[in-house]
Amino acid sequence: MQVHYNNSMFLKDIFIRNLTAEEFQETFLISAVVSVFVIRIFLRLTHYPHLGGGEYHIAHMLWGGFFMLAALIVMFSFLGKRAIYTASLLGGIGFGTFIDELGKFITSDNNYFFRPTVALLYIIFVLLYILMKFIPRIGKISEREYLINALDLIKEAAINDFDVDEEKQALAYLQACDRNDPTVQTLKKLIKQLKTLPESSPGILTKIRLQIAKWYYKIARSGWMMKIIILYLFYETLRTLVQAFLYFVTRPVLPLPEWGKLYSSLLAGAFVFIGLWSMKFSKSKLDAYRFFRIAMLVTILLTEFFAFMRTQWLELLPLTANIFMFMVISYTLRMEARKEKTKNTLVSIK
């Protein structure tokens, strides 16, 4: 019997998604970003030394290549989560060290100090983040993927021991598979027979992250923070409109970053006004929060790009504030969606 596969099935047969890849992706991105900052700060403090002699110069891009090569060797040579974590760390350091010299390879005079480089680095990391978030959402996770991920977790029992969290996660994956499958039944029995380690106490970095998360949820749940954000968005929109009016009246000759920042801010402001209109005249706040969220996405993906072209590293503080506001709006949107779902369920029961 001939079996026909569509493209998505064919891709899933080749590439099995790692459902626990998020922690490794975060390690890669964070180490890459930190590498860029460390290199830039070090070069600034040492007045950009020339490594080499005479006509030779050892570019730090080469060190980036060595780190990425080391990451590949670790991935090819060793098994287990520790190897993947080490490879993601080395790969992130290597990629950050490599991409930091982007300015040299997009300019005819090999200009490391090319001003738009910072903006380009920003958009590269943003696109990488979006790509990593998008991959797990390509189609529905198949039973086969759940099964193979469960097997991968069980493999840790022989490599790095099997802890309580891994046991719960493996059982959850198997729960999403066909219960009548002999392989699934065998794996469930095997997990029950495996000796699991007690839940380990979190490290310093984990404790810091948990504390930050605790503060974030406390702030996000408070209604006053959302009100402040809405007022701020309204103020920024009005300020952008006034600025745009003055520009169109005086018609000054502005560089690309200025015009790009203005037009993208106007686009974000349009979504803010639609959100305010929805909040005023709609029975549900969901639409309003969705438009506010779109406005913040436009700001982070477009406006910040042009802002980095203009002010470079000085834009890091506004970017942090925008990301925080985006997270608060996203959290409020999820909470409001749950309220709406619960309300609709109660109405349907009545």
N, C-alpha and C positions, 0 to 999 in steps of 0.2 A: 504494500500500500504506500503510495507517495504522499508525503506530508508537505503541505505548503505553509511557508512562514511569511508573515508580513515583515516590514522593515524593523518595527519595534521588537518583535519576537526574536528576529535575527540578532539585533544588537544585544538583547538581554542574554542570548546564548553565548555571546562573545564576552561581554562585560557584565559581571555580577557586581551589583552595587554593594559597597561596604556600608552597612547601616550605622556603624559606629565611627565613621570617618570624620565626623565633625570636629572632634577633639584634635585630631591630627592636622586637619585643615587650618584650624585656629592657630595651632603651634607654628605651622608653616608661615602663615600670614604675619603673625605677631613677630616672629623672629626675623622675617624679611624687612618689615617696617623698622624694627629696632636697629637692624644692621645699617639701614640707610642713615638713620639719625646718628648712630655711633660714628660711622665713617665721616659724615659731614662735620660733626663736632670735633672729632680728632684732627681732621685735616685743617679745620679753622684754627684750632689751638696751636698746631705745629706749623702754621703758615704754609700749608700745602707743599710738603717736602717732595723732592725729586728722587725716586727710588731707582738707583742704577748709576751708571757713570757714562760720561761722554754722550754718544748718540743713542744710548739705550735708556729706556724707561719701563720699569715693571708696573704696568697698570693693575689696579686692584681688581679689575674685571677677571684677570687670570685666577686670583684667589677665589673668586666666586665660582669659576669653573671647577676648581679643585674641590670645593665644598660640595657642589652639586654632583660631581663624580663620586665623592665619598658616600653621598646619600644613596646613589644608585648601587654602589658596591654593597652597602649594608642591606639594601632591599633584596638584592639578588642572592646574598650569601647567608642570610639568617631569617629565622621564622619568629613569629610572635609579636605581641603589641609593643614590647620594649624596643624591638628592632625598628618597627614602623615609626614609633615616636622619635627615636634617634635619627632616623632618616628624614623625617619631616623637619626636625630641628636643623640638621645640617643643610638640607635642601633650602630651607627658608633663609638661613644665613648666606648660602651661596647665591640664591636668587637676588637677595637684597644687595649684596656686594657687586653682583654683575649689573643689575639694572640701574644702579646709582650712576654709572658712567654713560647713561643714555644720551646726554647732551653731546658727548664726543662723536656719537655715531649717527646723529641726525643733522649735523652741521658740517659745512665744507671745511671749516677751519678747526675741527675737532675741539669745539668750545665746551669744556666741562661746566662753565658758568652760564650757559645759555638759559635765560630767564624762564622761558616756558617749560623747562625740564621739570620743575617742581610740580606744575599743574599736570603734566603728562604722567609723572610718577603717581600722582594722586588718582588719576582716572584709571591707570593700569591696575592699581590695587583694588579700586572699587569694582572694576569689571571682573577681577579674579574672585572677589567676594561673592558677587552676584552669580558667577558661573558655579562656584562651589555650592551655593544655596539652591541653584536651579537643578543640578544633576539628580539629587534624590527625588525631585518632583516630576521627573520625566516619566509619565505614565504611572500606573498603579504598581505597587510592589508585588511581585508574583510570589506564589507559595514556594517556588524553587529558590528564590532569593532569600526568603525567610529561613528556609531549611539550611541553605549553605552558610548563612550568617550564624545560625545556631551551632552548626558544626565547627565553625571558626572559633566561637567562644569556648566550646568544649575542648578544643585543641589546647587552650590555655591551661587546662588541668594538667597536661603533661609537660608544658613549657614553664609556666610561671605560677603554678598552683591555681586553684579555682575558688574565687571568693563569692560571697553571698550575692553581691550585685550582679556578677556575671551569671550566676545560677538563675536569678530572677529574670534577667534579660533573655537568656537562652530559652527558658520555659515560655516566655511571652512570644518569642519568635515561633516556637513549635506550636503554640496555641493557634497561630494564624495559618497553620498548615492543615492538610487533610488528616483528620484524626484516625482514619482507617488505613492510612499509609503505614506499612510495616516498618519502614525506616524511622518514621516519626515516633511510633510506639516504642521502638528499640532505644531511641535516643532519650526519651522520657525516662525509661527504666534506668538507663545508664547514668543520667544526671542524678537520680535519687540515690544511686550507689556511690557516686563520687564524694570524696571528702572535701567539704568546703571550709575555707578559712573564714574566721569571723570578720565582720566589716571593720576595715582598718580605719584608724583615726586620720582625719584629713591633715595634709601638710600645711605649711605656712601660707603658700600661695593660694591653696584651696580655701583656707580660712578667710583670707583677705577677699577673695572673690565672693564667697558666701556672705560676708558682711556687707560688701558693696551691693550685692543683690538684695539683701534684706533692707538696706536703706532705700534702694530704688523702688521696691514694691511698696514700702511705707509711703514714700513721696507720691508715687503714681496713683495709689488708692485715694489720696486726699483730693477732694474736689477743688481746693484752692489752687493747686498747681496747674490743673487743666484750665482754670479761669485765667490765670496769669499768662499761660501760653497763648490762649485765644486773644487776649488783649494785646500781647506782644505782636502776634501775627497781624492783627488789625492795624496797629501802629506802623509796622514795617511796610504794610501795603500802602497806607496813606503816604508815608514818606517816599516810597518809590514812585507813586503817582505824581507827587509834587516835583520830584527830581526829574521825572520824564517830561513833565510840562515845561519846566525851565529849560531843559535841553532842546526840546522841539521849538521853543520860542527863540532861544539864542542861537541854536544850530552850531554848537562848537565842534571843532574837529577833535574827535575822541579816538583813542586807540582801540583796537579790537577787544581787549579785556574789559574796557569800560562799557562798550556797547553790548557785549555779550552778557555782562553782569546785569545791565539795565533790562534788556529784553527778557532774560530768564527770570528776573525778579518780577517783572510784569506778568509773566505767565503764571508764576507761583501765586501772585496776588489775585489773579483771576479765580483760581481755585479757592483761595481764602474767602473771597466775596461770595462765591457760590455756596461754600460751607456755612457762612454766616446767614445767608438767605435761607438755607435748608433748616438751620437751627431755629430761625425765627418763625417760619411758616410750616414746617413739617412736623408731624406728630412724633416721628422717630428721630433720635439724634444720630442714628447709624450713618445716614447719608452725609450729615455734616462732618462727622469724624473721618469718614472716608475721603472727603474732599480736602480736609486739613492734612490728612496723611499724604495725599497726592502732592499737595503744595510743598510739604517737607521733602518729599522725594525729588521734586524738581529742584529745590534749593540745594540738596546734597549732591545730586548728580550733575546739574548744570551750573547753577549760580556759583557753587564752591569751586568748580573747575576754573571759571574765569577769574574768581577772586584770588585763587592761588597764582594765576598768571600775573596778577597785579601786585599782590603783597607777599607772595611766596610763604615762608614759614610763619609769618605773623598771623596767617589765617587759621592756624591750628586751634586757637582758643574759640573763635566763632564756630568752627566745624564741630568741636566737642559739644558746644551748647546746642547746635542744630541736631546732632545725633541724639542727645539726651531728650530733646523735645519730641523728636520722631518716635523714640522708644516709649515715652509717656503717652503720646497719642495712640500708638499701636496697642498698648496695654489697655487704655480706656476703650478703644474700639472693640477689643475682644470681650471685655467685661460687659459692655452694652449689648453686644451680640448675644451673650449668654442670657442676659436679662430678657431680651426680646424673645429668645427661644423658649425660656421658661414661661413667660407670659402667654405666648401663643399656645403652648402645650396645655396650660391651665384653662384657657378659653375653649380649646377643643374638647377637653374632658367635660366641661360644663355643658 
